Amino acid sequence: MPHAELKYSDSLALDAPAILAEVEHIILQHDAGSGECKGRAYPCAQTHHIHLLLSITMLEKPHRDDVFTQALMADIEAAVKARIHTSCFFSFGLDYSRGAYITNTHKVPG
């Protein structure tokens, strides 16, 4: 279950849900077993310089090596930048969580 967080200056006209959906789609193209990507977007009214920060966290797995990481990052960067129509600073980080991380589903009966 990957997680994606999009933090950006609210002066950027973005379709954040579309960006997050595309990030999920690209992750699934590279790793069909990764599962749904939980996405959150945080537009910020008070910023210094116009910017966007995309942070993705995935569980560490043997097949997610350097080649996988670089290809995934390149595809995500290109897709996200194609949806930004204003010049801005762009940052993107992909981190891997190790064993001390719980990811599952909480279901309420009823």
TIVO-703775 format. One record per residue: chain; x, y, z negated of N, C-alpha, C in turn. Coordinates in steps of 0.2 Angstrom, whole numbers, plus 5000, padded with zeros to 4 digits. Layout:
REM residues N
PT chain n_east n_north n_up ca_east ca_north ca_up c_east c_north c_up
PT     A      X       Y    Z       X        Y     Z      X       Y    Z
...
//
This chain:
REM residues 110
PT chain n_east n_north n_up ca_east ca_north ca_up c_east c_north c_up
PT     A   5004    4994 5000    5000     5000  5000   5004    5006 5000
PT     A   5006    5009 5006    5010     5015  5006   5006    5021 5003
PT     A   5010    5026 5001    5007     5032  4999   5010    5038 5003
PT     A   5006    5043 5005    5008     5049  5009   5005    5055 5006
PT     A   5010    5060 5005    5008     5066  5002   5010    5071 5007
PT     A   5005    5076 5008    5007     5081  5013   5006    5088 5009
PT     A   5011    5091 5008    5011     5098  5004   5013    5103 5009
PT     A   5009    5108 5010    5010     5113  5015   5007    5120 5013
PT     A   5010    5125 5017    5008     5132  5016   5001    5132 5019
PT     A   4996    5135 5015    4989     5135  5018   4988    5140 5024
PT     A   4993    5144 5025    4993     5148  5031   4994    5144 5038
PT     A   4996    5137 5037    4996     5133  5043   4990    5130 5044
PT     A   4987    5131 5050    4981     5128  5052   4982    5121 5054
PT     A   4981    5116 5049    4982     5109  5050   4975    5105 5049
PT     A   4975    5100 5053    4970     5095  5051   4973    5089 5047
PT     A   4973    5090 5041    4977     5086  5036   4974    5079 5036
PT     A   4967    5078 5036    4965     5071  5037   4967    5067 5043
PT     A   4967    5071 5049    4970     5068  5055   4977    5066 5055
PT     A   4981    5070 5052    4988     5069  5051   4989    5063 5047
PT     A   4986    5062 5041    4986     5057  5036   4984    5050 5040
PT     A   4979    5051 5044    4976     5045  5047   4981    5042 5052
PT     A   4985    5047 5056    4990     5045  5061   4996    5042 5057
PT     A   4998    5045 5052    5003     5042  5048   5002    5035 5046
PT     A   4996    5033 5044    4994     5026  5042   4994    5022 5048
PT     A   4992    5025 5054    4992     5021  5060   4999    5019 5062
PT     A   5003    5024 5062    5010     5023  5064   5013    5018 5059
PT     A   5012    5018 5053    5015     5013  5048   5013    5006 5050
PT     A   5006    5006 5051    5003     4999  5053   5006    4996 5060
PT     A   5008    5001 5064    5011     4999  5071   5018    4996 5069
PT     A   5022    4999 5064    5028     4996  5063   5028    4990 5058
PT     A   5023    4990 5054    5023     4985  5049   5015    4983 5048
PT     A   5013    4978 5051    5006     4977  5051   5003    4974 5044
PT     A   5008    4972 5040    5006     4969  5034   5006    4975 5028
PT     A   5008    4981 5030    5009     4986  5025   5002    4988 5021
PT     A   4997    4987 5024    4990     4989  5021   4989    4996 5022
PT     A   4983    4998 5019    4981     5005  5020   4986    5010 5017
PT     A   4986    5016 5020    4991     5021  5017   4986    5026 5013
PT     A   4987    5026 5007    4983     5031  5003   4986    5038 5004
PT     A   4982    5043 5007    4985     5049  5009   4982    5055 5004
PT     A   4986    5060 5003    4983     5066  4999   4986    5072 5002
PT     A   4982    5077 5003    4985     5083  5006   4984    5089 5001
PT     A   4989    5093 5000    4989     5099  4995   4991    5105 4999
PT     A   4986    5109 5001    4988     5115  5004   4989    5120 4998
PT     A   4994    5124 4999    4996     5129  4994   4996    5136 4996
PT     A   4992    5140 4992    4991     5147  4994   4998    5151 4992
PT     A   5001    5149 4987    5007     5153  4985   5013    5150 4987
PT     A   5017    5152 4992    5023     5149  4995   5028    5154 4996
PT     A   5034    5152 4997    5040     5156  4999   5042    5153 5006
PT     A   5040    5156 5011    5042     5154  5018   5036    5149 5020
PT     A   5034    5149 5026    5029     5144  5028   5033    5137 5029
PT     A   5030    5132 5026    5033     5125  5026   5028    5120 5026
PT     A   5031    5114 5027    5027     5108  5027   5032    5102 5024
PT     A   5029    5099 5019    5033     5093  5016   5029    5087 5016
PT     A   5031    5082 5020    5028     5075  5020   5032    5070 5016
PT     A   5029    5067 5011    5033     5062  5007   5029    5056 5008
PT     A   5033    5050 5009    5030     5044  5010   5033    5039 5005
PT     A   5030    5035 5002    5032     5030  4997   5030    5023 4999
PT     A   5034    5018 5000    5032     5011  5002   5036    5007 4997
PT     A   5034    5001 4996    5037     4996  4992   5043    4993 4996
PT     A   5049    4992 4993    5055     4989  4996   5053    4982 4998
PT     A   5055    4981 5004    5054     4974  5007   5060    4972 5011
PT     A   5062    4966 5012    5068     4964  5016   5068    4967 5023
PT     A   5062    4967 5026    5062     4969  5033   5062    4976 5034
PT     A   5061    4980 5029    5061     4987  5029   5069    4990 5028
PT     A   5073    4988 5033    5080     4990  5033   5081    4997 5036
PT     A   5087    4998 5037    5089     5005  5040   5086    5006 5047
PT     A   5086    5001 5051    5084     5001  5058   5076    5002 5058
PT     A   5073    4999 5053    5065     5000  5053   5064    5007 5050
PT     A   5068    5009 5045    5067     5015  5042   5068    5021 5047
PT     A   5073    5021 5051    5074     5026  5056   5069    5026 5061
PT     A   5067    5020 5064    5062     5020  5069   5055    5023 5066
PT     A   5053    5021 5060    5047     5023  5058   5047    5031 5056
PT     A   5053    5033 5054    5053     5040  5052   5053    5044 5059
PT     A   5056    5042 5064    5056     5046  5070   5049    5046 5073
PT     A   5046    5041 5073    5039     5041  5076   5034    5045 5072
PT     A   5035    5045 5065    5030     5049  5061   5032    5056 5062
PT     A   5038    5058 5062    5040     5065  5063   5038    5068 5069
PT     A   5039    5064 5075    5036     5066  5081   5029    5067 5081
PT     A   5025    5063 5078    5018     5063  5078   5015    5069 5074
PT     A   5018    5070 5068    5016     5076  5064   5018    5082 5067
PT     A   5024    5083 5070    5026     5089  5073   5021    5091 5079
PT     A   5019    5086 5082    5014     5087  5088   5008    5090 5086
PT     A   5006    5090 5079    5000     5092  5077   5001    5099 5073
PT     A   5007    5101 5073    5008     5108  5070   5009    5113 5075
PT     A   5005    5118 5075    5005     5123  5081   5008    5130 5079
PT     A   5011    5130 5073    5014     5136  5071   5021    5134 5068
PT     A   5026    5139 5070    5033     5138  5068   5033    5138 5060
PT     A   5037    5133 5057    5038     5132  5050   5044    5128 5048
PT     A   5046    5128 5042    5051     5123  5040   5047    5117 5039
PT     A   5051    5111 5041    5048     5105  5040   5053    5100 5036
PT     A   5050    5097 5032    5054     5092  5028   5050    5085 5027
PT     A   5053    5080 5027    5050     5073  5027   5055    5068 5024
PT     A   5052    5065 5019    5056     5060  5015   5052    5053 5015
PT     A   5056    5048 5016    5053     5041  5015   5057    5038 5009
PT     A   5053    5036 5004    5056     5032  4999   5053    5026 4998
PT     A   5058    5021 4995    5055     5014  4994   5055    5013 4986
PT     A   5049    5011 4984    5049     5009  4977   5051    5002 4975
PT     A   5054    5001 4970    5057     4994  4968   5052    4990 4964
PT     A   5054    4985 4961    5049     4981  4957   5045    4983 4952
PT     A   5047    4989 4949    5043     4992  4943   5038    4996 4946
PT     A   5033    4994 4950    5028     4998  4953   5022    4993 4954
PT     A   5016    4995 4952    5010     4992  4952   5006    4995 4958
PT     A   5004    4991 4963    4999     4993  4968   4994    4988 4969
PT     A   4988    4989 4968    4982     4985  4968   4976    4989 4969
PT     A   4970    4985 4968    4964     4989  4969   4960    4988 4962
PT     A   4957    4993 4960    4953     4993  4954   4946    4993 4956
PT     A   4942    4988 4954    4935     4988  4956   4930    4988 4950
PT     A   4925    4992 4950    4920     4992  4945   4915    4988 4946
PT     A   4913    4983 4942    4907     4979  4943   4901    4983 4944
PT     A   4896    4980 4948    4890     4983  4948   4888    4985 4955
//
